[in-house]
Amino acid sequence: MVLKKELLVIMRMLTVNRFYRLITKNPSNIMNLLFLFRYISLVLTSILFLLVTQSPIVFKLGVVVSLGVAAWILTDLQSRYKGNQHVLKSIVLTETIGLTLLLIPTGGISSPFIWYALNPVLTAASFLTPLFCWGILTFYLGSASLIANRLFLRDDMLKILDDKSYFYLVCLLTTLRVRLFSGLT
């Protein structure tokens, strides 16, 4: 039991140290900005998920811890393979599919994690081809809409698009902005 607590303390310290190194290195580095966005969006969406949703606390904690571990692994993989387009595409595609599947038990298009799912899109916008980037965004938005329509039996598709139009617009404009600025650096 004591060993478990010590391991948790060590893991927290490593995460805090890694986050501190990330910020103090070169905050204008694209990869560092993506990692910063990943961890800030993870913290904010996790807090919202823990406070707002009506699921059992064990389920909510399991989702948050699993997503934290996945974020740590993905951050490591992306930093290792940022120069290898094929591997990075596989990582981004895997993350997109995983985050889409995460929407099913966490509330669909109304899930707080919908905003965290911009991470693979932003990675694709920064390092991969425009076609792949827009394809990932289209896949994600289409899947989220279908999940809301089919699994959560929300209104027809046009009603969903109308109700969540702000979300679609933010995703499109954010992706466009990152695509434009990634070409400038």
Secondary structure as GFF3:
##gff-version 3
##sequence-region A 1 185
A	DSSP	alpha_helix	2	25	.	.	.	ID=ss1
A	DSSP	alpha_helix	30	52	.	.	.	ID=ss2
A	DSSP	alpha_helix	57	80	.	.	.	ID=ss3
A	DSSP	alpha_helix	85	106	.	.	.	ID=ss4
A	DSSP	three_ten_helix	108	110	.	.	.	ID=ss5
A	DSSP	three_ten_helix	112	114	.	.	.	ID=ss6
A	DSSP	alpha_helix	118	127	.	.	.	ID=ss7
A	DSSP	alpha_helix	130	146	.	.	.	ID=ss8
A	DSSP	pi_helix	147	151	.	.	.	ID=ss9
A	DSSP	alpha_helix	157	163	.	.	.	ID=ss10
A	DSSP	alpha_helix	165	182	.	.	.	ID=ss11
###
